[in-house]
Amino acid sequence: MKRLIIILLIVINVSCFAQTDLKFEPENIRKQFLSYTPVQKANVPDEAYNYGTFIVGETKKVIKDLSYDLSYIDYFNMMSAFLSLKESKSNVLVAFEKFINSEGSCEFLLAAEYSIKKNSKYDVIRESINKVISKCKSKTVDNSEFNVSEYCKSEQLDYDLVEKIYTINNNDQKFRKGTSIEKHPEHKKVDRQNQKLIDSLYRQHKKYIGSSLVGEKFESVMWAVIQHSNLKMMEKYLPTVQKAVEDKELDVVPLKMLIDRIYSQKEKYQIFGSQMGVEMASEVIRQGVIEKYNLE
């Protein structure tokens, strides 16, 4: 009997060691993650282990259907779980590379920049994350070099409208670049002004101010103002944003983020995982919302 117990202990230890040393591969990450079972390492506190395990479980629920195309948030959640569980840097980087190569990753990184910056768990890949954030920022409008007039001529757009959207965008981002918005209470007044301007433009044009009116460079400005508003305004414009996605006036990622923001505030859970620190909805609720908004 004693010998049997010793053998069982050896088998358990070998299994744990093998799981801990699992090497994830980019082309096989979904299948590997679905069979992944976290093992608490000696240097992982209970709180971090429990959080990492929770993220693993919730992500598995989302990606279990093999016909489901993984999104930026699925890979981000994998990376976040690996960091909490102190998986190898190579495994973290596999998830990170899949994340940054997914549509919507830049928008998410820029929105979550401050939270990521103050969280020490990202120090393992801090240099890589900072480089990607800088690259994402370089894709946004550079105020020092951007010429509204030239942009409108090249894209054949209405100058007055683009200039208004350009100003709204600058004001929206003024207090949101790499810092905590709470440090700038004056942003509330600026946000309210932006919301009034967006309401006015919507009444004037009777449609979402998207790519056909202001070009791809500014297609998400109206959404950003809505996203940074209150629940009443978000719910008011949700059908408008959905139609903008259907009409190819806006990418689908902002719509998913708006849905998450609304559900996070109303129901205290989210659908797609874009809101950091908010639990995921059940699979039944999640699938119902996906079908409701024709997202898959």
C-alpha positions in Angstrom: 0.0 0.0 0.0 2.8 2.4 0.9 4.5 1.6 -2.4 1.3 2.3 -4.3 1.0 5.7 -2.6 4.6 6.6 -3.5 4.0 5.6 -7.1 0.8 7.7 -7.2 2.7 10.7 -5.8 5.4 10.3 -8.5 2.7 10.2 -11.2 1.0 13.3 -9.8 4.3 15.2 -9.6 5.3 14.2 -13.1 1.8 15.2 -14.4 2.1 18.6 -12.7 5.6 19.1 -14.0 4.5 18.2 -17.6 1.5 20.6 -17.4 3.6 23.4 -16.1 6.2 22.9 -18.8 3.6 22.8 -21.6 4.9 24.8 -24.5 2.2 26.7 -26.4 2.4 27.0 -30.2 0.8 29.8 -32.2 -0.8 27.5 -34.7 -2.2 25.2 -32.0 -2.9 27.6 -29.2 -6.7 27.1 -29.1 -6.5 23.3 -28.8 -3.7 23.5 -26.3 -5.5 26.1 -24.2 -8.7 24.0 -24.1 -6.7 21.1 -22.5 -4.7 23.4 -20.3 -5.1 23.0 -16.5 -3.3 25.5 -14.3 -1.0 24.3 -11.6 -0.2 26.6 -8.8 3.5 27.3 -8.6 5.3 28.1 -5.4 5.8 31.7 -6.3 2.1 32.3 -7.2 -0.1 33.7 -4.4 -3.5 32.2 -3.9 -5.2 35.4 -5.1 -3.3 35.4 -8.4 -3.8 31.7 -8.9 -7.5 31.9 -8.3 -7.8 34.9 -10.6 -5.8 33.1 -13.3 -7.8 30.0 -13.0 -11.0 32.0 -13.3 -9.8 33.6 -16.5 -8.8 30.3 -17.9 -12.2 28.8 -17.1 -14.2 31.7 -18.6 -12.0 31.8 -21.7 -12.5 28.1 -22.3 -16.3 28.6 -22.2 -16.0 31.2 -24.9 -13.6 29.3 -27.3 -14.9 25.8 -26.8 -16.8 25.8 -30.1 -14.1 25.0 -32.7 -15.9 26.9 -35.4 -15.5 30.1 -33.3 -12.9 32.6 -34.6 -10.8 33.8 -31.7 -10.7 37.5 -31.2 -8.2 40.0 -29.7 -9.9 39.7 -26.3 -9.6 35.9 -26.3 -5.9 36.1 -26.8 -5.5 38.9 -24.3 -7.3 36.8 -21.7 -5.0 33.9 -22.4 -2.0 36.2 -21.9 -3.5 37.7 -18.8 -4.1 34.3 -17.3 -0.5 33.2 -18.2 0.9 36.3 -16.5 -1.2 35.7 -13.3 -0.1 32.1 -13.2 3.5 33.0 -14.0 3.7 30.7 -17.0 6.9 30.9 -19.0 7.7 34.1 -20.9 7.6 32.1 -24.2 4.0 31.0 -23.5 3.0 34.6 -22.6 4.6 35.9 -25.8 2.8 33.4 -27.9 -0.6 34.7 -26.6 0.7 38.3 -26.9 1.7 37.9 -30.5 -1.7 36.3 -31.4 -3.3 39.3 -29.6 -1.5 42.1 -31.3 -2.1 40.5 -34.7 -5.8 40.4 -34.1 -8.2 43.1 -35.3 -9.1 45.5 -32.5 -6.0 45.0 -30.4 -4.8 48.6 -30.9 -8.1 50.1 -29.8 -8.2 47.8 -26.7 -4.6 48.6 -25.8 -5.0 52.3 -26.0 -8.2 52.1 -24.0 -6.6 50.0 -21.3 -3.1 51.6 -21.4 -3.3 53.2 -17.9 -4.6 50.0 -16.3 -1.8 48.0 -17.9 0.8 50.5 -17.0 0.1 50.4 -13.3 -0.2 46.6 -13.1 3.2 45.0 -12.3 2.2 41.6 -13.7 2.8 43.0 -17.2 6.5 43.8 -16.3 7.5 40.5 -17.8 6.6 41.8 -21.3 6.6 45.5 -20.5 9.1 46.4 -23.2 7.1 44.5 -25.9 3.8 46.1 -24.8 5.2 49.6 -24.7 6.5 49.2 -28.3 3.1 48.0 -29.5 1.3 50.8 -27.7 3.7 53.4 -29.3 3.1 51.8 -32.7 -0.7 52.0 -32.1 -0.4 55.6 -31.2 1.5 56.4 -34.3 -1.5 55.2 -36.3 -3.7 57.8 -34.8 -3.8 61.4 -35.9 -0.7 63.4 -35.3 -1.9 66.9 -34.4 1.4 68.5 -35.2 1.5 67.2 -38.8 -2.1 66.4 -39.7 -3.6 68.8 -42.3 -7.5 68.7 -42.3 -7.7 70.5 -45.7 -5.3 68.1 -47.5 -7.0 65.1 -45.9 -10.4 66.3 -47.1 -9.2 67.0 -50.6 -7.5 63.6 -50.9 -10.5 61.7 -49.5 -13.1 64.0 -51.2 -14.8 64.8 -47.9 -16.7 67.9 -46.5 -14.2 70.1 -44.8 -16.5 71.6 -42.2 -17.7 68.3 -41.0 -14.3 66.7 -40.8 -12.9 69.7 -38.9 -15.7 69.4 -36.3 -15.0 65.7 -35.9 -11.3 66.3 -35.7 -11.8 68.9 -32.9 -14.2 66.5 -31.1 -11.6 63.7 -31.3 -8.8 65.9 -30.0 -11.0 67.0 -27.0 -12.1 63.4 -26.3 -8.5 62.2 -26.2 -7.0 65.2 -24.4 -7.2 63.7 -20.9 -7.1 60.0 -21.9 -3.6 59.6 -23.3 -1.5 57.4 -21.0 -2.9 58.8 -17.7 -5.7 58.2 -15.3 -8.8 60.1 -16.3 -9.7 60.6 -12.7 -6.7 62.9 -12.3 -8.5 65.4 -14.7 -12.0 66.1 -13.4 -12.3 68.8 -16.0 -12.8 66.0 -18.6 -16.5 65.7 -17.5 -17.3 69.2 -18.9 -15.4 68.5 -22.1 -17.2 65.1 -22.5 -20.6 66.8 -22.1 -19.7 69.3 -24.7 -18.7 66.5 -27.1 -21.9 64.7 -26.4 -24.0 67.8 -27.4 -22.0 68.2 -30.6 -22.4 64.5 -31.5 -26.2 64.8 -30.9 -26.3 67.9 -33.1 -24.4 66.2 -35.9 -26.6 63.2 -35.7 -29.7 65.3 -35.9 -28.3 67.1 -38.9 -27.1 64.0 -40.9 -29.6 61.5 -39.5 -27.0 58.7 -39.5 -23.8 57.6 -37.8 -20.9 59.9 -38.7 -18.8 57.1 -40.2 -16.3 56.4 -42.9 -18.4 57.7 -45.8 -18.7 61.1 -44.2 -15.3 61.5 -42.4 -13.1 58.7 -43.7 -11.7 55.7 -42.0 -9.3 57.8 -40.0 -12.2 59.4 -38.0 -14.9 56.7 -38.3 -14.7 55.7 -34.6 -14.8 59.3 -33.2 -18.6 59.3 -32.8 -18.4 55.9 -31.1 -15.7 57.1 -28.7 -17.8 60.0 -27.5 -20.7 57.6 -27.0 -18.5 55.1 -25.3 -17.3 57.8 -22.9 -20.8 59.1 -22.1 -23.5 57.8 -19.8 -25.7 54.7 -19.9 -28.7 56.7 -21.3 -26.7 58.0 -24.3 -25.0 54.6 -24.9 -28.4 52.8 -25.1 -29.8 55.6 -27.3 -27.1 55.2 -29.9 -26.6 51.4 -29.7 -29.0 50.7 -32.6 -27.2 53.5 -34.6 -23.8 52.0 -34.0 -25.1 48.5 -34.9 -26.5 49.8 -38.2 -23.2 51.6 -38.9 -21.4 48.3 -38.6 -23.9 46.6 -40.9 -23.4 49.4 -43.4 -19.6 49.1 -43.2 -19.4 52.6 -41.8 -17.6 51.3 -38.7 -15.6 48.3 -37.7 -17.3 45.7 -35.5 -14.9 45.9 -32.6 -16.3 49.3 -31.3 -19.8 47.8 -31.3 -18.6 44.9 -29.2 -17.0 47.3 -26.8 -20.1 49.4 -26.5 -22.2 46.3 -25.8 -19.8 45.3 -23.1 -19.9 48.8 -21.5 -23.7 48.8 -21.4 -23.9 45.3 -20.0 -21.2 46.0 -17.4 -23.1 49.0 -16.1 -26.6 47.4 -16.2 -26.0 43.8 -15.4 -22.5 43.8 -13.8 -21.2 41.3 -16.4 -19.9 41.6 -20.0 -20.3 39.6 -23.2 -17.0 39.9 -25.1 -14.4 40.6 -22.4 -13.3 44.1 -23.3 -14.0 45.6 -19.9 -11.1 44.8 -17.5 -12.1 43.5 -14.1 -15.8 42.6 -15.0 -16.9 39.0 -15.0 -18.2 37.3 -18.2 -21.8 36.5 -18.8 -23.0 32.9 -18.9 -22.7 31.1 -22.2 -26.5 31.1 -22.7 -26.7 34.9 -22.2 -23.6 35.5 -24.3 -25.0 33.5 -27.3 -28.3 35.3 -27.0 -26.6 38.7 -27.2 -24.4 37.6 -30.1 -27.5 36.4 -32.1 -29.5 39.6 -31.1 -26.8 41.9 -32.7 -26.0 39.5 -35.6 -22.3 39.4 -34.6 -21.5 35.9 -35.6 
